[in-house]
Amino acid sequence: MGLFFVNGLYSQNIIKQLKEFYANADFAWYEQKIQEDLMKFDSFLINNMLRIIDSLPYCPYRPANIDLSKENKVFVLSIALANTEQYSFEDNIYDYLIIDSLRTFVIVCVDDKMNVKGFTDTEERGTYIDIKDDFFYPEKKQRRQIRKIIKNITKENPDLILFCDSWDGTFLYIKDELIYLYHIKTGQSLEFNEHVRKCPDINMIRRSNFILWPLNKKLEVVDGHPIDYRLTGHTPSEEVRLCPPLSK
């Protein structure tokens, strides 16, 4: 997904800025926008199913006409990594964080016990992934682990829950002015810098600002050749959505 660099989000202010952004967010607007995305993506799949299946080694997400107004919801602020080409392990990874301005928020649908039922926008804008769907989560153990994400993070009394698509679709949270990564398989958390510095290949981090072009967009053409990716921080202005007001 394309991303937009938010000026001023540097390490000494990133946590404050994320909290302020969340506090001022117009959740009704985002919910409406995401519901519209779901409906548009359903239509896109129906109209393009055969072409997609012929061109990809896997099937796209099944249509999911989700009515968010009927779900219990947790709004999770989406962030990403940008400008990581020269990252070194001595750096503070917080310096490279930005808000994902196309997703902006992932909506996690939960039941009355805070067990996760599904996610919006964790893979492709306009998609909904159902935890019960064996196509995506064939192992019962994996589904149980994913169901507990929000419940387990909430037990830590976080200031804010985050989602980072450019770091392997990871859930994180802010607590005590630090960012922690929640490990789905173990249920354990580790401060984000500590986790990143355990990465065996620094190039994995440096390449984390490459993003795939959304499936429902035409490929960008550069020097006469189509490419299927772009760098974070280069979202066209007309695609940016960062806490806009509801229409009056």
C-alpha positions in Angstrom: 0.0 0.0 0.0 1.2 3.5 -0.7 2.1 5.6 2.2 2.5 9.3 3.0 5.3 10.8 5.1 4.0 12.8 8.0 6.3 15.8 8.7 7.5 16.0 12.3 7.1 12.3 13.2 10.7 11.8 14.5 11.7 9.6 17.4 11.6 12.2 20.1 8.0 13.1 19.2 6.7 10.0 17.4 4.8 8.5 20.4 3.3 11.9 21.3 2.3 12.5 17.7 0.7 9.0 17.3 -1.3 9.5 20.5 -2.5 13.0 19.5 -3.4 11.7 16.0 -5.4 8.9 17.5 -7.1 11.2 20.0 -8.2 13.6 17.3 -9.3 10.9 14.7 -12.8 11.0 13.3 -13.6 7.3 13.8 -17.1 7.7 12.2 -15.5 9.0 9.0 -12.9 6.1 8.9 -15.6 3.5 9.6 -17.7 4.8 6.8 -14.7 5.0 4.4 -13.6 1.4 5.3 -17.1 0.1 4.8 -17.2 1.7 1.4 -13.8 0.1 0.6 -15.1 -3.3 1.5 -18.0 -2.9 -0.9 -15.8 -1.6 -3.7 -13.4 -4.5 -3.3 -16.2 -7.0 -3.4 -17.3 -5.6 -6.7 -13.7 -5.6 -7.9 -13.3 -9.3 -7.1 -16.6 -10.2 -8.8 -15.6 -8.3 -12.0 -12.0 -9.4 -12.1 -11.9 -12.8 -10.5 -10.9 -14.8 -13.5 -8.2 -12.4 -14.6 -6.7 -12.4 -11.0 -6.7 -16.1 -10.7 -5.0 -16.5 -14.1 -2.3 -14.0 -13.2 -1.5 -14.9 -9.5 -0.2 -18.0 -7.9 -2.9 -17.7 -5.1 -6.6 -16.9 -4.9 -7.6 -13.4 -3.7 -9.6 -12.8 -0.6 -13.2 -13.9 -0.8 -15.9 -11.2 -1.0 -16.9 -10.2 2.5 -19.9 -7.8 2.8 -19.2 -6.8 6.4 -21.5 -4.3 8.1 -19.1 -2.7 10.5 -22.0 -0.9 12.2 -23.1 -4.2 13.6 -19.7 -5.3 14.9 -17.8 -4.6 18.2 -14.8 -2.7 16.9 -11.2 -1.8 18.0 -9.6 0.9 15.9 -5.9 0.2 15.5 -3.6 2.9 14.1 -1.6 1.7 11.2 2.1 2.7 10.9 4.9 1.8 8.5 8.7 2.2 8.0 10.1 4.7 5.6 13.5 5.9 4.4 15.2 2.7 5.7 17.7 2.3 2.9 20.6 3.4 5.1 19.4 1.9 8.4 22.0 0.5 10.7 21.5 -1.5 13.9 22.8 1.5 15.9 19.9 3.6 14.7 16.7 4.1 16.6 14.0 2.4 14.6 11.5 5.0 15.8 13.2 7.5 13.5 11.8 5.6 10.6 8.2 5.3 11.6 5.4 7.1 9.7 1.6 6.8 9.6 0.2 4.6 6.9 -2.0 7.2 5.3 -3.9 4.8 3.0 -4.9 2.3 5.7 -4.6 4.9 8.5 -6.8 2.6 10.7 -7.3 -1.2 10.7 -10.6 -2.1 12.3 -10.4 -5.3 14.4 -13.8 -6.9 14.9 -14.2 -8.6 18.3 -16.8 -10.6 20.2 -18.0 -9.7 23.7 -15.0 -11.4 25.2 -12.5 -9.4 23.1 -11.7 -12.4 20.9 -10.8 -11.4 17.4 -13.4 -12.3 14.7 -11.7 -10.6 11.8 -9.6 -7.7 10.5 -10.2 -5.1 7.8 -7.4 -3.8 5.6 -4.5 -5.8 7.0 -3.5 -7.1 3.6 -5.3 -5.1 0.9 -7.3 -2.0 1.2 -11.0 -3.0 1.1 -10.5 -6.6 2.3 -11.8 -8.4 5.4 -10.1 -11.5 6.7 -12.3 -13.8 8.8 -10.5 -15.8 11.5 -12.9 -18.7 10.9 -11.9 -19.0 7.3 -9.8 -22.1 6.9 -8.5 -20.9 3.6 -6.3 -18.3 5.4 -5.8 -19.9 8.7 -5.9 -23.7 8.2 -4.3 -24.6 11.5 -6.5 -24.4 14.6 -3.5 -23.4 16.8 -2.8 -20.4 14.5 -6.4 -19.3 14.6 -6.4 -19.5 18.4 -3.3 -17.4 18.6 -4.6 -14.8 16.3 -8.0 -14.6 18.1 -6.2 -13.6 21.3 -4.1 -10.7 19.9 -6.3 -7.8 21.1 -7.2 -9.5 24.4 -3.6 -10.2 25.3 -2.3 -6.8 24.3 -5.1 -5.2 26.3 -3.9 -7.0 29.4 -0.7 -5.0 29.1 -2.7 -1.8 29.6 -1.3 -0.1 26.5 -1.7 3.6 25.7 -2.3 2.7 22.0 -2.5 -0.4 19.8 -0.7 -0.2 16.4 -0.5 -2.3 13.2 2.6 -2.3 10.9 2.1 -3.9 7.5 5.7 -3.2 6.4 7.0 -5.3 9.4 5.4 -8.6 8.4 1.8 -7.5 9.3 2.7 -7.1 13.0 0.6 -5.7 15.9 2.5 -3.4 18.3 1.5 -1.2 21.2 2.7 1.9 23.1 3.4 1.6 26.8 5.5 3.7 29.1 6.6 5.9 26.1 8.1 2.8 24.3 6.8 0.8 21.4 6.5 -3.0 21.9 6.0 -5.7 19.2 3.6 -8.4 20.1 4.7 -11.8 19.0 1.6 -13.8 17.9 3.0 -17.3 18.3 4.5 -16.8 21.8 2.2 -14.2 23.2 5.3 -12.3 24.4 6.3 -8.7 23.7 9.6 -7.1 23.0 10.6 -3.4 22.7 10.7 -2.6 18.9 14.4 -1.7 18.7 15.4 -4.8 20.5 13.3 -6.9 18.2 14.6 -5.3 15.0 18.2 -5.6 16.1 17.7 -9.4 16.3 17.0 -9.5 12.6 19.6 -11.8 11.0 19.8 -9.8 7.7 19.9 -6.0 7.9 18.8 -5.8 4.3 15.4 -7.1 5.4 15.0 -3.9 7.3 16.4 -1.7 4.6 13.9 -3.2 2.1 11.0 -2.7 4.4 10.1 0.6 2.7 9.2 -1.3 -0.5 5.5 -1.8 -0.9 3.5 -3.8 -3.4 1.2 -1.9 -5.7 -2.5 -2.6 -4.7 -4.1 -5.3 -6.8 -7.0 -2.9 -7.8 -4.6 -0.2 -9.1 -3.0 0.0 -12.5 0.7 -0.6 -12.5 2.9 2.5 -12.4 4.9 3.0 -15.6 8.5 4.3 -15.2 10.7 4.8 -18.3 8.2 2.9 -20.4 8.3 -0.2 -18.0 5.5 -1.1 -15.5 6.5 -1.7 -11.9 4.5 -3.3 -9.2 5.9 -1.5 -6.2 6.7 2.0 -4.9 8.5 3.4 -1.8 6.8 4.3 1.4 6.4 8.1 1.8 5.2 8.7 -1.8 1.4 8.4 -1.7 -0.2 10.7 -4.3 -1.9 13.5 -2.4 -5.4 12.5 -3.7 -5.0 9.1 -2.0 -3.9 10.4 1.4 -6.5 10.2 4.1 -5.4 11.4 7.5 -8.2 12.3 9.8 -10.4 14.3 7.4 -13.6 15.8 8.8 -17.0 14.4 8.1 -18.9 16.2 5.4 -21.4 18.7 6.7 
